[in-house]
Amino acid sequence: MMGIDPGSYATGFAFLSLTGNKASVLDYGVIRPQKNTELIFRIGHIVDELEKLILKYKPVAFCMEKAFFAKNANSALVLGHIRGAVMALGFKHDLIFSEKSPRSVKQAVTGNGAASKEQVSNMMSRLLGIQNANCLDASDALAIAWAGLF
Protein backbone atom coordinates (compact mmCIF):
# COMPACT_ATOMS: atom_id res chain seq x y z
CA MET A 1 0.00 0.00 0.00
CA MET A 2 1.24 3.43 -0.92
CA GLY A 3 0.11 6.35 1.22
CA ILE A 4 0.40 9.91 -0.08
CA ASP A 5 0.14 13.19 1.82
CA PRO A 6 0.17 15.61 -1.13
CA GLY A 7 1.64 19.08 -1.02
CA SER A 8 3.31 21.36 -3.53
CA TYR A 9 6.40 21.91 -1.36
CA ALA A 10 6.39 18.68 0.67
CA THR A 11 4.67 15.48 -0.45
CA GLY A 12 4.83 12.70 2.10
CA PHE A 13 4.96 9.12 0.86
CA ALA A 14 4.89 5.74 2.55
CA PHE A 15 4.99 2.15 1.36
CA LEU A 16 3.65 -0.52 3.69
CA SER A 17 3.27 -4.25 3.15
CA LEU A 18 0.78 -6.46 4.94
CA THR A 19 1.48 -10.02 6.02
CA GLY A 20 -1.47 -11.51 7.82
CA ASN A 21 -2.55 -8.67 10.08
CA LYS A 22 0.93 -7.17 10.53
CA ALA A 23 2.00 -4.09 8.58
CA SER A 24 5.66 -3.44 7.91
CA VAL A 25 7.41 -0.41 6.46
CA LEU A 26 9.12 -0.69 3.11
CA ASP A 27 9.96 2.99 2.79
CA TYR A 28 8.73 6.45 3.73
CA GLY A 29 9.82 10.03 3.42
CA VAL A 30 9.12 13.38 1.83
CA ILE A 31 9.58 14.64 -1.70
CA ARG A 32 10.60 18.31 -1.59
CA PRO A 33 10.65 20.15 -4.93
CA GLN A 34 12.59 23.39 -5.12
CA LYS A 35 10.51 26.20 -3.65
CA ASN A 36 11.44 28.87 -6.17
CA THR A 37 10.21 26.97 -9.23
CA GLU A 38 6.92 27.20 -11.08
CA LEU A 39 4.12 24.86 -10.06
CA ILE A 40 4.40 22.76 -13.22
CA PHE A 41 8.04 21.93 -12.39
CA ARG A 42 7.18 21.09 -8.78
CA ILE A 43 4.38 18.78 -9.98
CA GLY A 44 6.76 17.19 -12.50
CA HIS A 45 9.36 16.57 -9.79
CA ILE A 46 6.80 15.00 -7.45
CA VAL A 47 5.42 12.74 -10.20
CA ASP A 48 8.91 11.70 -11.36
CA GLU A 49 10.03 10.81 -7.83
CA LEU A 50 6.81 8.95 -7.01
CA GLU A 51 7.04 7.01 -10.25
CA LYS A 52 10.55 5.82 -9.34
CA LEU A 53 9.19 4.62 -6.00
CA ILE A 54 6.20 2.91 -7.61
CA LEU A 55 8.51 1.05 -9.99
CA LYS A 56 10.74 0.03 -7.07
CA TYR A 57 8.04 -1.13 -4.61
CA LYS A 58 5.28 -2.14 -7.05
CA PRO A 59 2.26 -1.37 -4.87
CA VAL A 60 -1.15 -2.58 -5.98
CA ALA A 61 -3.06 0.24 -4.28
CA PHE A 62 -2.66 3.74 -2.95
CA CYS A 63 -4.54 5.98 -0.59
CA MET A 64 -4.71 9.75 -0.15
CA GLU A 65 -6.59 11.94 2.27
CA LYS A 66 -9.78 13.40 0.86
CA ALA A 67 -9.50 17.03 -0.08
CA PHE A 68 -10.74 19.47 2.51
CA PHE A 69 -11.98 22.99 2.14
CA ALA A 70 -9.18 25.47 2.67
CA LYS A 71 -9.55 29.09 3.65
CA ASN A 72 -7.25 30.08 0.79
CA ALA A 73 -8.75 29.27 -2.61
CA ASN A 74 -5.36 29.35 -4.35
CA SER A 75 -3.90 26.84 -1.90
CA ALA A 76 -6.87 24.54 -2.47
CA LEU A 77 -6.43 24.82 -6.23
CA VAL A 78 -2.71 24.02 -6.04
CA LEU A 79 -3.42 21.02 -3.81
CA GLY A 80 -6.02 19.87 -6.35
CA HIS A 81 -3.38 19.98 -9.09
CA ILE A 82 -1.01 17.84 -7.01
CA ARG A 83 -3.76 15.36 -6.13
CA GLY A 84 -4.81 15.10 -9.77
CA ALA A 85 -1.26 14.45 -10.93
CA VAL A 86 -0.82 11.73 -8.30
CA MET A 87 -4.17 10.18 -9.24
CA ALA A 88 -3.16 10.15 -12.93
CA LEU A 89 0.13 8.47 -12.00
CA GLY A 90 -1.76 5.84 -10.03
CA PHE A 91 -4.07 5.29 -13.00
CA LYS A 92 -1.07 4.96 -15.33
CA HIS A 93 0.28 2.15 -13.12
CA ASP A 94 -3.11 0.43 -12.64
CA LEU A 95 -3.16 1.09 -8.89
CA ILE A 96 -6.37 0.73 -6.92
CA PHE A 97 -7.27 4.13 -5.47
CA SER A 98 -8.93 4.95 -2.18
CA GLU A 99 -9.44 8.10 -0.15
CA LYS A 100 -9.89 8.60 3.57
CA SER A 101 -11.02 11.71 5.39
CA PRO A 102 -8.43 13.27 7.70
CA ARG A 103 -10.70 12.41 10.63
CA SER A 104 -10.98 8.73 9.62
CA VAL A 105 -7.19 8.46 9.21
CA LYS A 106 -6.66 9.85 12.72
CA GLN A 107 -9.39 7.57 14.06
CA ALA A 108 -7.81 4.50 12.43
CA VAL A 109 -4.38 5.27 13.86
CA THR A 110 -5.05 6.76 17.29
CA GLY A 111 -8.67 5.94 18.05
CA ASN A 112 -9.36 9.70 18.16
CA GLY A 113 -10.56 11.50 15.03
CA ALA A 114 -9.42 14.82 16.49
CA ALA A 115 -5.85 13.71 17.30
CA SER A 116 -2.99 16.12 16.65
CA LYS A 117 -0.37 15.51 13.98
CA GLU A 118 2.13 14.84 16.77
CA GLN A 119 -0.13 12.18 18.30
CA VAL A 120 -0.48 10.53 14.88
CA SER A 121 3.31 10.58 14.44
CA ASN A 122 3.92 9.06 17.87
CA MET A 123 1.38 6.32 17.25
CA MET A 124 2.83 5.47 13.84
CA SER A 125 6.26 5.09 15.45
CA ARG A 126 4.78 2.69 18.00
CA LEU A 127 2.56 0.73 15.60
CA LEU A 128 5.29 0.25 13.01
CA GLY A 129 8.28 -0.01 15.33
CA ILE A 130 10.19 2.83 13.71
CA GLN A 131 12.32 5.41 15.41
CA ASN A 132 11.94 8.41 13.28
CA ALA A 133 8.43 9.07 11.99
CA ASN A 134 8.75 12.53 13.46
CA CYS A 135 8.61 14.35 10.11
CA LEU A 136 4.91 15.20 10.04
CA ASP A 137 4.51 14.91 6.26
CA ALA A 138 6.07 11.43 6.31
CA SER A 139 4.14 10.30 9.38
CA ASP A 140 0.90 11.54 7.80
CA ALA A 141 1.69 9.43 4.72
CA LEU A 142 2.38 6.42 6.97
CA ALA A 143 -0.96 6.99 8.70
CA ILE A 144 -2.78 7.28 5.36
CA ALA A 145 -1.19 4.04 4.15
CA TRP A 146 -2.11 2.39 7.47
CA ALA A 147 -5.71 3.54 7.17
CA GLY A 148 -5.77 2.30 3.57
CA LEU A 149 -4.64 -1.16 4.69
CA PHE A 150 -7.07 -1.48 7.58
N, C-alpha and C positions, 0 to 999 in steps of 0.2 A: 504494500500500500504506500502510495506517495501522498504526503500531506503538503499543502502549499498555503502559506500565509502571504498573499500578494501585496506588493508595494512597489512604487516606482523608484525608490531609493534603497530599499531593503526588502528582498523577497525571501522569506524563510522557506526552507524545504526540509523534508524528512522522508526517509524510506524505512519502513518497518516490515518485518516478515512475521508471519503467524504460524506457529507449530502447535497444534492442539489448541489450547487456550492461552498460550504464552507468546507474547509479542517480544521481538528482539530488534534492536537497532542495527540497520545496515549502514546508514549514513544520515547526517543532518548538518545544517549550517545555514548560511545566509549568502545570497547573491547580492552584491552591492555594485551597481553600475556607477560610472562616474557622475557626480552630481551636476557638473557644469555642461552636460551634453543635452541635446534635444531629446524630447520624449521618445521619438522613433528609435533613436540609438540606444536608449535605456531599455526599451521593450525588446529590441533585437538582441541585446546582451543577455537579458533574462532568458529569453527563448533559447538562445544558443547554449547557454550554460545548463538549463534544464534538460535540453535535448541530449546533451552529453551524459547527464545523470540517468536519464530514461534508458538510453542505450546500454549503459553500464549495469544498471540494476534490474531492468526489464520488469517493471511493475505491471500488473494487470488492471489496476484501478488507481484512481486518485480522488482526493477529497479537498475541497476548499470551503472556507467559511462563506455563508451567504452574504451577499452585499447588504450593507446597512445604510441608512440614510445619514449622510454627513451634513454638517452645518454649512460647509463650503462646497458649493456646486462644482467648482473646478476640480477640487480634490476627488469628489465622487466620480466625475467624468474620467479623470486620469486612472483611478482605480478600476473603473469599468474597462478601460483599454487594456490594462494589464491582465485582468481576469479573462477577457475575451481572447487575448493572445495565448494565455495558458490553456484555455479550453480548446482552442484550435490545435494546439500542440498535442494535447491529449487525444483529440479526434484523429489527428494524423497518425498516431501510434496505436489506435484502436483500444484506448484505455476506457474502462468503465468509469463514469463520472458520478460523483455524489457531492451534495452540499450539506452542510450543517450550520445551524444558526450559532452565533457566538455563545449564546446562553446554553445550547445543548452540548457544545464542546466542553464548556466549563463544568456542566453537570456530569458529563460522562467521565471526566478526569478527576474532579474533586468532590462530586456529590453536591456541589453548590453552584447553581447557575449564575450567581452574582460574584463568584470568586475573582480575586485580583489576578493580574498577569503574574505577579510574583508567586502567588499560591499555586497557580497552574504550573509554573516552572519548577517549583519545589516538588510538586506531586509527580511530574514527569520524571524528574531525577530519581525519585523513590521507585516509581512503577517500573522504570526501565533499567534501573541499576547503573545510571550514568552519573558521572561527577559534574559535568559542566554543561547543563542545559540552561545556564543562567542568562544566555543571550535571549531576550524576550521574543524576537522574531523567530529564532530557531525553536524555542520551546513551544511557541504557538503552533508552529508547523508540526512538531511532534504530537501535540495534543490533537490537532486536526486529523492527523494520520491515525492516532489511537481511536478517536471517535468514529472514524471511517471503518476501522476494523471491527469495533464492537458496537 
